[in-house]
């Protein structure tokens, strides 16, 4: 899906790591929530409250998922999932555009 229709967007940005990772929240009529964001090159660690599905729209990064022993590379059109209540690490190699879906 290349666009979302009939949604609400929260004006205030989500800003992490001194502005190196930013996103905007998109709210859907059925209660679903996604964020659209940009990550600058760097190393980051995030935690999840619910399951997250990360779609990489552009750029390249390495991901260390919970319980994984090795980093895995994702680029444009790549998708990975992170379970609820978990931490994961990112090594962002190039400016990366992403969409994160929150699954309750």
Phi and psi in degrees as a GROMACS rama.xvg file:
@    title "Ramachandran Plot"
@    xaxis  label "Phi"
@    yaxis  label "Psi"
@TYPE xy
-94.5324  -10.0967  UNK-2
-151.549  158.498  UNK-3
-112.772  138.47  UNK-4
-117.582  151.974  UNK-5
55.0741  54.3278  UNK-6
-124.047  167.517  UNK-7
-112.757  142.584  UNK-8
-118.613  129.426  UNK-9
-75.2466  125.234  UNK-10
-65.3425  -40.1384  UNK-11
-71.8386  130.379  UNK-12
-76.2236  152.157  UNK-13
-92.36  119.734  UNK-14
-123.078  126.29  UNK-15
-128.4  157.771  UNK-16
51.0071  53.3498  UNK-17
55.3947  36.274  UNK-18
86.4597  3.62716  UNK-19
-77.8989  -18.6776  UNK-20
-130.517  123.403  UNK-21
-135.831  154.651  UNK-22
-155.555  165.905  UNK-23
-123.174  141.86  UNK-24
-90.252  132.996  UNK-25
-114.118  125.557  UNK-26
-111.056  134.261  UNK-27
-106.187  155.044  UNK-28
-58.1469  -31.5632  UNK-29
-82.6098  4.79091  UNK-30
95.3355  -7.01074  UNK-31
-66.9791  153.931  UNK-32
-136.859  136.951  UNK-33
-135.401  160.934  UNK-34
-124.82  145.104  UNK-35
-115.003  126.046  UNK-36
-150.884  177.424  UNK-37
-130.025  137.234  UNK-38
-121.355  130.4  UNK-39
-85.7891  158.056  UNK-40
-53.1698  139.102  UNK-41
157.55  178.744  UNK-42
-109.396  131.291  UNK-43
-140.046  153.639  UNK-44
-129.799  133.269  UNK-45
-125.021  156.634  UNK-46
-118.321  152.971  UNK-47
-114.489  147.715  UNK-48
-97.8028  -38.9603  UNK-49
-128.139  173.1  UNK-50
-60.65  139.548  UNK-51
-124.745  138.499  UNK-52
-114.693  116.875  UNK-53
-103.405  120.747  UNK-54
-105.221  126.256  UNK-55
-92.6267  117.388  UNK-56
-90.7855  -33.1848  UNK-57
-160.234  155.11  UNK-58
99.9753  -169.762  UNK-59
-151.331  139.858  UNK-60
-153.043  159.557  UNK-61
-106.158  144.133  UNK-62
-126.92  135.408  UNK-63
-112.69  104.207  UNK-64
-82.2698  158.615  UNK-65
-56.1872  130.827  UNK-66
79.9387  -6.476  UNK-67
-83.5663  144.458  UNK-68
-93.7667  -13.728  UNK-69
-131.512  149.395  UNK-70
-74.5886  147.226  UNK-71
-124.698  136.812  UNK-72
-91.2419  137.23  UNK-73
-130.473  142.912  UNK-74
-135.15  -167.473  UNK-75
-48.0107  135.044  UNK-76
74.5921  4.27178  UNK-77
-80.9574  149.245  UNK-78
-138.412  136.064  UNK-79
-139.909  157.524  UNK-80
-117.583  145.041  UNK-81
-124.95  128.856  UNK-82
-69.0399  165.135  UNK-83
-63.9258  151.815  UNK-84
54.2114  46.9618  UNK-85
-135.023  165.658  UNK-86
-117.466  146.194  UNK-87
-142.398  155.305  UNK-88
-114.956  146.713  UNK-89
-126.92  138.755  UNK-90
-117.927  99.3012  UNK-91
-84.3763  120.564  UNK-92
-88.6789  -38.7587  UNK-93
-134.664  164.2  UNK-94
-51.5157  126.397  UNK-95
-123.067  127.444  UNK-96
-98.3246  131.313  UNK-97
-142.275  161.465  UNK-98
-128.006  125.576  UNK-99
-113.01  125.26  UNK-100
-103.678  134.095  UNK-101
-102.106  121.559  UNK-102
-107.64  118.592  UNK-103
